[in-house]
Structures are given as structure tokens and as C-alpha cells.
Amino acid sequence: MDPLRYLLILAACVAVTLPLELILGARVYRQPRRLLLALAPVVAVFALWDLIAVARGHWWFSERYTTGVILAGLPLEEWLFFLVVPLCALLTFEVLGRGPQLLRRAREARSTRHRATDAEPAQPQLPAAGSSRGR
């Protein structure tokens, strides 16, 4: 379990923020070119930063919590971290930026539901038990 911990945490981050795309319409995954342009500089800067820190001995990765797959001098999990964390932040940012629009849409849906229920005919009332009506 320990070697998968880092990957499981990253998977949980994606799972928690996925509804931002699917339900709240962040529209991040629907624009792959923009997503790539946003992620590429982040990955480049932080990969370089980590590589320098590892080479100088300032930073290291625990073999206990990683799978052991190394790509270009860094564990696979670290490369995924550079993609997942900015992606989750971008999803959150996009939804928060659309907050007023989402609130307006929710209010409109609520008022539409209220109008629909107000327009329904009232249900006839049945006589109470023991009433003299109908006897």
C-alpha cells in the first residue's frame, strides 16, 4: 500500500475536482490546447526546480512512498504531481470565476420550479374521518 500512497493521493485530488468539470461546467478538459499551454510552463519550471534540488541533495523522494518508476531523473508520481495539482487549481479557479453565472442559473431554475408547482391545480381535500359529509 505504501508505494501507491502518492498515486492514491493524486487520484483523490482528481476525483474530488472532477465534478467541477462534469457538474459545474468548468470547461477545462474541453479546451485541451489551452490546458496544455497553461500546464507546460508549470511542469517545466517545477521539474527543473526539483531536478536541481535533487542534484544538490536538498530534496529527495522516499522509495517507500513511490512506485520506483523514474522518468528523466524524477519519480513518475512527481511528474503526475506537476500535472494534477495545477489542473485541480485551474478547475477550481474556472468554477469560482463562473460563480455569479452559476448562482444566477440556480436561482432561475428554482424560480421555474416554483412557478411550475404554483400552476398545478390544488388537490381536492378528502373529508376527515367521522365527518357527517356524504352520510
N, C-alpha and C positions, 0 to 999 in steps of 0.2 A: 504493500500500500504506500509506503513512504516514497518510493521512486516516482509514483504517479501524483503525488500531492500537488506539485507545482502545476501540472497539467489540469488537475481537477479544479484547482482554484481559478485558473484561466477559463475553463469551461463554464464554471459557475458565473463568472463575470459576463460571459457572452449570453448565457441563459437568462440572467436577470435583466439584461438590457435588450434582449431580442424583442420583447413586447413593445418597446419604444418604436421599433420599425413596423412591426406587424399590426399593432393595435392603434398606436397613436400617430402613425404615418410620418416618422422622422425622414424618410426618403433618402437615407444614406446608402443603403445597399443598391438602390435603384439607379445610382449615379456612379458607376464603377470608376470612370475616368477621374472624376472629382475626388473620389475616395483615395485613389492611388496617388493623386497629386498632393493630397493632404497627408497621407501616411509616409510617403517616400522620404521627405526631409527628416521626419521624426526618427524613422528607422535608421537612416544614415548617421545622424548626429549621435544618437544614443548607442548604436553599435560601435562607432568609433570610440566614444567615451568609455564604454565597457572594455573594449579591446586594449586601450591604453592603460586603464586601471588594472586589468588582469596582468598585463605585461610588467607593470611596475610593482605588482604584489599588493596593491591597495585593495583589491577586490578578488573574490574567488567564488566558486559555486560548489555547493555541497553535493558530493556524489550520492549521498543518502537520499536527497530530495529531487534528483533529476534522473532521467532515463539513461544517461550516458551517451546519448546521440549528440555528437559535436559537429557543428557546421561552421566553417570559416573561423574556428577558434572559440566559438561560444556555444553553450548548450542549446538544443532545439527549443527548450522552454523559454530561454531568454529572447530568442528571435520572435517567438509567438507573443511574449510579453510586449515587445515593441509594437506589435500589430494590435493585440487585443485591447490593451489599456487605452491607447489613443482612440481606437474605434468606439469603445464604450463611452469615452468622454465626448466624442463627436455626436454619437446618438443622443446623449443627454442634452448637449448644447442645442442640437437641432430641435428637439422637442420643447425645451424651455423657450426657445425663440419663437415657437409657434403657439405658446401658451395662450395668449389672448384669442387667437383664432380657434383653438380647441375649446376654450371656455364658451365662446360665442356659439359654436356649433352644438355644444352640450345644452346650453340654455334654449336654443331653438328647438332641439329635439324634445326637451322636457315640455316646452310650451305647446308643441304639436301634439304630444301625448295627452296633455291636459285638455286641449280643445277637442280631441277625439273622444275622450271619456265624458266631457261635458255634453257632447252632442248625442250620446247614447240615450235612448228613452229610459225613463225610470222603470224599475221593476215593480210590478203590482205587489201590493202588500197582502199577505195572507192573513185571514182573521186569526186572532190569538186563540189559543186553546181555551175552551169554556165560554167563548163569546156567544151571544144569542143570535148572531148573524147566521143566516142560512138554516135556521131550525124551524 
